[in-house]
Amino acid sequence: MPFVAYVHARDPDEPEDEGRTPWEPNWRLWRWIGAALPVALAATLTNGLAELVLVLVVFGLCCRAALELLPEGDGLRQWRQ
């Protein structure tokens, strides 16, 4: 079985890499998740209509968190005929 590998040789004209940038969490995403967690806990501890309302609130908070991850598109505003 042949062994195939790709070796990237750095060009001498390329500027030196500054190193890895530190990881920074997306706090806008985590605020929605942090808000959804206690509401989800409250939904598991209640019954009836209150549980339904809390589950729908958790769903809405998770949707807001998903919107933070998705790129903001312009839709068809940039489309030209």
N, C-alpha and C positions, 0 to 999 in steps of 0.2 A: 504494500500500500504506500503510495508516494506521500511525502510530507510536504505540504505547501504552506509557506508563511510569507507574510508581507512585512517588510522592514521599511519604515519611513526614515529616510535620511534627511536631516535638517539641512536646508540650504544655508550657505554661509552668509548670503545677503539678507536672510530673514532676521528681524530683530529678536532678541532673546525673550523667551517667555517669562513673564513676571512671576509665574508660579500659579498654583491653583487658587482660585478665588474662594474665600470662605463661604460655606453654605449658609444661606439666610432663609428662614422659613417665610412662607407667604402668610403674613399675619391677617390679611383680609379674608383669606380662606379659613384660617383657624378660628377666627372670631365667630363665624357662622357655625362651624362644627362645635365649638365650645358652647354656643347657645343651644344647639340641638341636643347635646348630651343630657343636661338636667331636665329638659322638657321630655325627652324619651324616657328617662327614669320616672318622671311623674306620670307619664302615660301608662307605664307598667304597673303602677301602684293604684290606679283609679279604675273605675268601671263605668260602663254606660256611655252616655252622651259626652261626658267630660273626657273620656278616653278617646273617643272619635275626634273631638276637637283638638286634643293634644297631638294625636297621630298626624292630623292634617297640618298642624303647625310644624311638626318635625319634618314632614315632607317638604313644606315650603322653605324651611331653613336649609335643608339639603339641596334643594333646587338653587337657592341663592349661592351656596358654596360651589355648586357646579358651574354657575355663571362666572365665578371668579377664575375658574380654570380654563374656560373656553375663550378663544380669542374673540375680540370684539370686531365683528365684520360690518361692512357698510352695506351689505346686501346688494341690491341692484343700482345703488346710487352711482357707482363708478362705471356702470355698463353703458357703452356707447354703441349706437347702431351704425 
